[in-house]
Amino acid sequence: MATKLYVGNLSFDTTENDLQDLFAEAGTVREAVLIQDKMTGKSRGFAFVTMSTDEEAQNATQRLNGKTLHGRNLTVNEARPREDFAGAGGGPRKSFGGGGGGGNRGGRSRRF
């Protein structure tokens, strides 16, 4: 079974090929994905690397956690599943400017 690893504290100069080459020292790399900002396309400083087996993932974690790449000490550990953040915002988003007339109160209208 393949195991996905979180790789943090990456230099903004690090590429997916750099990660592929580095993690290949520990075993077969199925995938290396550098996470980038959607707006700028620049690296966000972390990545996910999927190793072919659990043993290779453990080997990579032991060998590469704390190793220096492009002047930065890497953080390598098993990736945790994404948590559901649906309840984190306190409910649905409220929209402004809509809903109900409230009678004729005079004054100015509000535009957002």
C-alpha positions as CSV (number, residue, x, y, z in Angstrom):
1,M,0.0,0.0,0.0
2,A,1.3,3.4,-0.9
3,T,1.9,6.0,1.8
4,K,1.7,9.7,1.4
5,L,4.2,11.9,3.2
6,Y,4.0,15.5,4.1
7,V,7.2,17.5,3.4
8,G,7.5,20.9,5.0
9,N,9.8,23.8,5.4
10,L,10.8,23.8,1.8
11,S,12.7,26.5,0.1
12,F,10.7,28.4,-2.5
13,D,13.4,27.3,-5.0
14,T,12.6,23.6,-4.5
15,T,11.0,21.9,-7.5
16,E,9.1,18.6,-7.9
17,N,12.1,17.1,-9.6
18,D,14.3,18.0,-6.6
19,L,11.8,16.1,-4.4
20,Q,11.6,13.2,-6.8
21,D,15.4,12.8,-6.8
22,L,15.8,13.2,-3.0
23,F,13.1,10.7,-2.1
24,A,14.3,8.2,-4.7
25,E,17.2,7.6,-2.3
26,A,14.7,6.0,0.1
27,G,12.7,4.0,-2.4
28,T,10.3,4.2,-5.3
29,V,8.4,7.5,-5.6
30,R,5.0,7.3,-7.1
31,E,4.2,11.0,-7.0
32,A,5.7,14.3,-5.8
33,V,3.4,17.2,-5.7
34,L,4.6,20.7,-4.7
35,I,1.8,22.8,-3.4
36,Q,1.5,26.2,-5.1
37,D,-0.5,29.3,-4.4
38,K,-3.5,29.5,-6.7
39,M,-3.2,33.2,-7.3
40,T,0.5,33.6,-7.8
41,G,1.7,30.1,-8.8
42,K,4.5,30.3,-6.3
43,S,5.4,27.5,-3.9
44,R,3.6,27.5,-0.5
45,G,6.7,25.8,1.1
46,F,5.3,22.3,1.4
47,A,4.7,19.2,-0.7
48,F,3.3,15.7,-0.6
49,V,5.3,12.7,-1.7
50,T,3.8,9.3,-2.2
51,M,6.1,6.3,-1.8
52,S,5.3,2.8,-3.2
53,T,5.2,1.0,0.1
54,D,4.8,1.7,3.8
55,E,8.4,0.5,4.4
56,E,9.8,2.9,1.9
57,A,7.8,5.7,3.4
58,Q,9.2,4.9,6.9
59,N,12.7,4.7,5.4
60,A,12.2,8.1,3.8
61,T,10.9,9.6,7.0
62,Q,13.9,8.3,9.0
63,R,16.5,9.3,6.4
64,L,15.1,12.7,5.3
65,N,13.4,14.3,8.3
66,G,15.8,17.1,9.3
67,K,17.9,16.8,6.2
68,T,19.0,20.0,4.5
69,L,17.7,20.9,1.0
70,H,18.4,24.3,-0.5
71,G,19.5,25.6,2.9
72,R,16.4,24.5,4.8
73,N,15.9,21.6,7.3
74,L,13.1,19.5,6.0
75,T,10.1,18.2,8.0
76,V,9.0,14.8,6.8
77,N,6.2,12.8,8.3
78,E,3.2,10.8,7.3
79,A,0.5,13.0,5.9
80,R,-2.7,13.1,7.9
81,P,-6.1,13.0,6.1
82,R,-7.7,16.4,5.5
83,E,-10.1,17.4,8.2
84,D,-13.6,18.6,7.4
85,F,-13.7,22.3,8.1
86,A,-17.4,22.7,7.4
87,G,-18.3,23.7,11.0
88,A,-15.3,25.9,11.6
89,G,-16.9,29.1,10.3
90,G,-19.9,29.1,12.6
91,G,-22.5,28.3,10.0
92,P,-23.5,29.4,6.5
93,R,-22.2,32.7,5.1
94,K,-24.5,35.6,5.5
95,S,-25.1,37.9,2.6
96,F,-25.5,41.6,2.9
97,G,-28.1,43.8,1.2
98,G,-30.9,41.2,0.7
99,G,-33.8,39.8,2.6
100,G,-37.0,41.7,3.6
101,G,-38.1,45.2,3.0
102,G,-38.8,46.3,6.6
103,G,-41.5,48.7,5.6
104,N,-41.2,52.3,4.4
105,R,-38.9,53.8,6.9
106,G,-37.5,56.5,4.8
107,G,-33.8,57.3,4.7
108,R,-31.4,56.1,2.1
109,S,-31.0,52.6,0.7
110,R,-27.9,50.6,1.6
111,R,-25.8,49.2,-1.2
112,F,-22.9,46.9,-0.6
